[in-house]
Amino acid sequence: MRSARNSQATKQLTKTSMIVNICKTKVNDMKGQILKSLRDCSEYLSGETLSNQLGVSRVSIWKHIHSLEKDGYVIEAFPKGYKLISSPDLLLPYEFPWLEQRIHYFPEIGSTMDVAKELATKGAGEGTIVLAEAQVHGRGRLSREWLSPKGGIYFTLILRPEINPAYAPRINLMVSVAVATTIRKLFGLKAELKWPNDVLIAGRKVCGILAEMDAEMDVVNFVNVGIGINANTSIPQFEKTVTSLKDALGREISRKEFFSVLLVEIERQQPLLMKADLLEEWKKLSVTLNKDVRIVAPGEVIVGRAIDIDTSGALIIRERNGSFKKALAGDCIYLREEVPNTDMEAVSRK
Ligand code: BTN
């Protein structure tokens, strides 16, 4: 969710919470190992066995079990040992064994973008994920704040595509197609795309995507793609431009399932990054093409009819004077509802 606040103090706080949360991750490693042992065992697992397996005291095991219970895990404790009864809908790395090694998990963080940038700069590999249950200083596009309360899905994916930096906007298209496809597949909701990278349900934004690139003239070092999904968050009624999956469906979703299906979908789309199929797929899902738009791009405002996207992922706009302009980034505002097969001059005379 978005609001319009940004400050230097915010950036400072973000760094502080990064340090605090890196410590929390170590605690979670132990909790993860305990959970794994409990899951691997169909019977009760004694505190002594756990303490031998994990090389920590029984008191330490008990403390971590207690902490897991606070997280929402239901663990029965009997004289003969512990048994896992149920798990909460947390996106803990050990809930995704095939991704576990790639996920840096934080119960709360400043922004996943900051940690991902640090990791990518230090050489973290393609596919590394920084994931948080909540962000206190989530960032949106154009330096806006992205409100990130618990219940949403917030993560940054580190990509190292071997493409010319000019084609980097295609990554936004690819990820937005993956998000919309996931929503359609899982819930049958008509998720649509608004250029450059918003995912909408019934015209309201349900997901935002923020890509940050580090590149040289002709080489991409990394592109960090931040994805924020309003999953089980409740959107205030006065908010007319935003929705959540929970509000759209009238029920909570399994964030674990959504995250895991989305990651599979992104991996499915990746080979298509430089293929025409990606642009075709984006166009099918787009609600921006054929609309009259005002694009507030860095350094200029373009007004006209959005008619296509080019191979780099830029939006092509036909201006009222008939000339064509391209926008690679910016805010897109719809001027009026779509008027099919009507030329711009005629529209502007009405
Ligand atoms: C937008 O303005 O629409 C983009 C929003 C992107 C939000 C995501 S949430 C995960 C990642 N971390 C952030 O601080 N921002 C992105």
Boltz pocket constraint, residues with backbone or C-beta under 6 A from the ligand:
constraints:
  - pocket:
      binder: B
      contacts: [[A, 2], [A, 110], [A, 111], [A, 112], [A, 113], [A, 135], [A, 137], [A, 138], [A, 139], [A, 140], [A, 141], [A, 142], [A, 144], [A, 146], [A, 148], [A, 153], [A, 154], [A, 155], [A, 156], [A, 197], [A, 198], [A, 207], [A, 208], [A, 209], [A, 210], [A, 226], [A, 227], [A, 228], [A, 229]]
      max_distance: 6.0
